Amino acid sequence: MRPWRRGLVLTALALLLGLLMLFHAQVTDRGGLGSLVESFLPWFGLLIPVLLAGALWRRSASALVALLLPVVVWLSLFGGLLVDKSRPGSDLTVATHNVNADNADPAGTARDLAASGTDVLALEEITPQAKPLYEKGLAKAYPHHTVLGTVGLWSKLPLSDIRRVDIQQDVGPLGEAKPADVTLPDNRALRATVATDHGPLAVYVVHQGSVRLFPQGGFWTGSRDRGAQALAKAVAAERNERVVLLGDMNGTTDDRAFDGLTSQLDSAQDEAGDGFGFTWPAKFPVARIDQILVRGVEPRSAWTLPATGSDHLPVAAGISW
């Protein structure tokens, strides 16, 4: 019986790890704790081999058995991302990229994106200074485009019904309120219709509010969460049955803040990607916060594009009718 009595602390840690991943939605979001856990949920799997090594070193049978719980839970959550689910035969390719307001080479970024060959391209965090450089660099590849505030859409196909989508924060991190009749000039979302051979496609370009880590306030996500709620309402009211949402969401699809969106839209990366598709930070991506979400069309493939001068990686997807 001694192997079953050894490593009781390791046994408890293995069970706690499994229960945390299994019931992550029940973790309190006070101080943004729940969002923080869910943003990095796949990385909890790295604790499994650490606990396994400890269980083998201690020769603990109970710890080895307890490890089955986190292994099964992790595989049920993320095992599907370990295989390539891409398929040939897409009708349209779309991409999105947060180009970074501090990008030192907007012209080079534009050249790289134009060379990607995607049909529809969304950009976020466009500054007034960099806007002419993106317009010039992308003009030949994309004859149709629109920029509203800090977000823009470039397309090989005609665009129409272009309008702003107000997802601005109404209360800041210090509690200041945004007047009800004010739409801030740095517009962060737009909606347009792309004319395709298969009919109109509604495309949303979004840059959700940032998250902040405060020493006393915790992981602050208020602006982003309210923006996600506003965006979910806009998508729910969308009359076009075919919808593609492109943008920097400042959160992963595991984050409960996006339940209103993920209940309506499917993730192209989850449905047709190869791997986790992490996009940020570009030098060592640890989270997929740049998303391509769809409704009424079928993702056939999804991938990350090579790094540009931004701190995000671009993401692309092929979709089919």
C-alpha positions in Angstrom: 0.0 0.0 0.0 3.0 2.4 0.4 2.9 3.5 -3.3 -0.6 4.7 -2.8 0.3 6.6 0.4 3.3 8.4 -1.2 3.0 11.8 -2.9 -0.3 12.8 -1.4 0.5 16.5 -2.0 1.1 15.7 -5.7 -2.1 13.8 -5.8 -4.0 16.8 -4.4 -2.3 19.2 -6.9 -3.2 16.9 -9.8 -6.8 16.8 -8.8 -6.9 20.6 -8.2 -5.4 21.1 -11.7 -8.0 18.9 -13.3 -10.9 20.5 -11.4 -9.6 24.0 -12.3 -9.6 23.3 -16.0 -12.9 21.4 -15.8 -14.7 24.2 -13.9 -12.8 27.2 -15.2 -16.1 28.9 -16.0 -16.9 28.9 -12.3 -13.8 30.8 -11.3 -14.8 34.2 -10.0 -14.2 37.1 -12.4 -13.7 39.5 -9.6 -10.6 41.5 -10.4 -10.7 39.8 -13.9 -9.4 36.5 -12.4 -11.7 34.3 -14.5 -10.7 36.1 -17.7 -7.0 35.8 -16.8 -7.3 32.1 -16.2 -9.3 31.5 -19.4 -6.9 33.6 -21.5 -4.0 31.2 -20.7 -6.0 28.0 -20.1 -4.1 25.9 -22.7 -0.9 26.5 -20.9 -2.1 24.8 -17.7 -1.3 21.6 -19.6 2.4 22.3 -19.0 1.8 21.5 -15.4 0.9 17.9 -16.3 4.4 16.7 -17.2 5.8 18.5 -14.1 3.4 16.7 -11.9 4.1 13.4 -13.8 7.8 13.8 -13.2 7.1 14.4 -9.5 4.9 11.3 -9.3 7.5 9.1 -10.9 10.2 10.4 -8.7 8.1 9.8 -5.6 6.8 6.5 -7.0 3.3 7.6 -6.1 0.6 5.4 -7.6 -2.1 7.7 -6.3 -0.6 10.8 -8.0 -0.3 8.9 -11.3 -4.0 7.9 -11.2 -5.0 11.4 -10.2 -3.2 12.8 -13.2 -5.7 11.0 -15.4 -8.2 13.8 -14.6 -6.2 16.8 -15.9 -5.0 14.8 -18.9 -8.5 13.8 -19.9 -9.9 17.3 -19.3 -7.1 19.0 -21.2 -7.5 16.7 -24.2 -11.2 17.2 -24.2 -10.7 21.0 -24.3 -7.7 21.3 -26.6 -6.9 17.9 -28.1 -8.7 18.8 -31.3 -6.2 21.7 -31.9 -3.3 19.2 -32.0 -4.4 17.9 -35.4 -4.6 19.6 -38.8 -8.3 20.2 -39.6 -7.8 22.2 -42.8 -9.4 21.1 -46.0 -9.0 22.3 -49.6 -11.7 24.1 -51.6 -12.2 27.6 -50.1 -14.1 30.2 -52.1 -12.7 33.3 -50.4 -9.7 34.0 -48.2 -9.9 36.6 -45.4 -7.3 37.9 -43.0 -7.0 40.3 -40.1 -4.0 42.1 -38.5 -3.4 44.5 -35.7 -0.7 46.5 -37.4 0.4 48.2 -34.1 0.3 51.9 -33.7 4.0 51.9 -32.9 4.9 49.9 -36.1 8.2 51.3 -37.3 7.7 50.1 -40.9 4.0 50.5 -42.0 5.0 50.4 -45.7 6.8 47.1 -45.2 3.9 45.7 -43.4 1.6 46.7 -46.2 3.8 45.0 -48.8 3.9 41.8 -46.8 0.1 41.8 -46.4 -0.5 42.6 -50.1 1.7 39.6 -51.0 -0.4 37.3 -48.9 -3.0 37.0 -51.6 -6.0 37.1 -49.4 -9.2 38.5 -50.9 -10.4 40.5 -47.9 -8.1 42.1 -45.4 -8.9 43.8 -42.1 -6.5 46.1 -40.2 -6.7 47.4 -36.7 -4.8 50.1 -34.8 -4.3 52.3 -37.9 -2.8 55.7 -37.0 -3.5 58.9 -39.0 0.2 59.1 -39.8 0.4 55.5 -41.1 -3.0 55.5 -42.9 -1.6 56.9 -46.2 1.2 54.3 -46.2 -1.3 51.5 -45.9 -3.5 52.9 -48.5 -0.7 53.3 -50.9 0.9 49.9 -50.2 -2.4 48.0 -50.5 -4.0 50.0 -53.4 -2.8 47.7 -56.2 -3.8 44.5 -54.6 -7.1 45.8 -53.1 -9.0 48.3 -55.3 -11.8 48.7 -52.7 -11.2 49.9 -49.1 -12.6 51.9 -46.2 -11.0 53.2 -43.0 -13.2 54.4 -40.1 -11.2 55.6 -37.2 -8.5 53.1 -36.3 -9.9 50.1 -38.2 -10.0 49.5 -42.0 -11.1 47.0 -44.6 -9.4 46.3 -47.9 -11.1 44.0 -50.5 -10.6 42.7 -54.0 -14.4 42.7 -54.2 -16.8 45.7 -54.1 -17.8 47.1 -50.7 -21.1 48.7 -49.8 -23.3 49.5 -46.7 -20.3 50.7 -44.8 -21.0 52.0 -41.3 -19.5 52.4 -37.8 -20.3 50.0 -35.0 -20.1 51.7 -31.6 -18.3 49.4 -29.2 -16.6 52.2 -27.3 -16.1 52.0 -23.6 -18.7 53.9 -21.5 -16.7 53.8 -18.3 -13.0 53.9 -18.0 -10.6 52.2 -15.5 -11.0 55.1 -13.1 -14.8 55.2 -13.3 -15.1 58.1 -15.7 -18.3 57.9 -17.8 -18.6 58.5 -21.6 -21.6 60.8 -22.4 -24.4 58.9 -24.0 -24.4 61.1 -27.1 -20.7 60.8 -27.8 -19.0 58.4 -30.3 -15.3 58.8 -29.7 -13.3 59.8 -32.8 -11.0 56.7 -32.6 -13.7 54.4 -33.9 -12.8 50.8 -33.2 -15.3 48.8 -35.3 -17.0 48.9 -38.6 -19.4 46.8 -40.7 -19.4 46.5 -44.5 -21.0 44.3 -47.1 -18.7 42.4 -49.5 -20.2 41.6 -52.9 -19.2 38.0 -53.7 -20.2 35.6 -56.5 -22.3 33.7 -53.9 -24.1 36.8 -52.7 -23.5 39.5 -50.0 -21.2 38.8 -47.1 -21.4 40.9 -44.0 -18.0 41.7 -42.6 -17.2 43.2 -39.2 -13.8 44.6 -38.4 -13.2 45.0 -34.7 -10.6 46.2 -32.2 -11.9 45.5 -28.7 -10.8 47.6 -25.8 -7.5 46.7 -24.1 -7.0 44.8 -20.9 -5.0 46.3 -18.1 -3.1 44.8 -15.1 -3.4 47.1 -12.1 -1.5 46.4 -8.9 -4.6 47.1 -6.8 -7.4 46.5 -9.2 -6.3 43.2 -10.8 -6.9 42.2 -14.4 -9.1 45.0 -15.7 -11.3 44.1 -18.7 -14.2 46.4 -18.3 -13.9 48.3 -21.7 -13.3 45.1 -23.6 -16.2 43.3 -21.9 -18.7 46.0 -22.6 -17.5 46.2 -26.2 -18.0 42.5 -26.6 -21.6 42.8 -25.3 -22.3 45.7 -27.7 -20.8 43.7 -30.6 -22.8 40.6 -29.7 -26.0 42.7 -30.0 -24.9 44.1 -33.3 -24.2 40.6 -34.7 -27.5 39.3 -33.3 -29.3 42.1 -35.2 -27.5 41.4 -38.4 -29.9 40.4 -41.1 -27.4 38.9 -43.5 -27.2 35.2 -42.7 -23.5 35.1 -43.9 -21.2 36.9 -41.5 -17.4 37.1 -41.0 -16.0 38.9 -38.0 -12.3 39.9 -38.2 -10.3 41.6 -35.5 -8.2 41.9 -32.4 -10.5 40.8 -29.6 -8.0 41.3 -26.8 -9.1 37.9 -25.5 -9.4 34.3 -26.5 -12.5 32.4 -27.4 -12.3 30.5 -24.1 -12.9 33.8 -22.3 -16.4 34.0 -20.9 -16.5 37.7 -21.9 -17.1 36.5 -25.5 -19.9 34.0 -24.8 -22.4 36.3 -26.5 -20.4 36.2 -29.7 -19.2 32.5 -29.6 -22.8 31.4 -29.1 -23.6 33.0 -32.5 -20.3 32.6 -34.4 -17.8 29.8 -35.0 -14.1 30.2 -34.7 -12.3 29.5 -38.0 -9.2 28.4 -36.1 -11.1 25.9 -33.9 -13.0 24.5 -36.9 -10.3 24.4 -39.6 -6.9 25.3 -38.1 -3.7 23.6 -37.6 -2.4 24.0 -34.0 -3.3 26.7 -31.4 -2.9 29.7 -33.7 -1.4 31.9 -31.0 -0.9 35.5 -32.3 0.4 37.6 -29.4 3.1 38.7 -28.7 4.6 38.1 -32.2 8.1 37.2 -30.9 6.8 34.5 -28.6 3.0 34.0 -29.1 1.2 32.8 -26.0 -2.4 33.6 -26.7 -4.7 33.7 -29.7 -6.4 37.2 -29.2 -6.8 37.9 -33.0 -9.9 36.1 -34.2 -11.8 35.1 -37.4 -15.3 34.2 -36.4 -18.0 33.1 -39.0 -21.7 32.4 -39.4 -23.4 31.0 -42.4 -20.2 30.1 -44.2 -17.8 27.1 -43.6 -14.2 27.5 -42.6 -12.0 25.3 -44.7 -8.6 26.4 -43.4 -7.0 28.8 -40.9 -3.4 29.8 -40.3 -1.1 32.5 -39.0 0.9 34.6 -41.5 4.6 35.5 -41.0 5.5 38.3 -38.6 5.5 41.9 -39.8 6.6 45.0 -38.0 3.7 44.6 -35.5 3.6 43.0 -32.1 0.8 40.7 -33.4 0.8 38.0 -36.0 -1.7 38.3 -38.9 -4.2 35.5 -39.1 -6.0 34.2 -42.2 -8.7 31.7 -43.1 -10.3 30.2 -46.2 -14.1 30.0 -46.2 -16.6 28.3 -48.4 -20.2 28.5 -49.1 
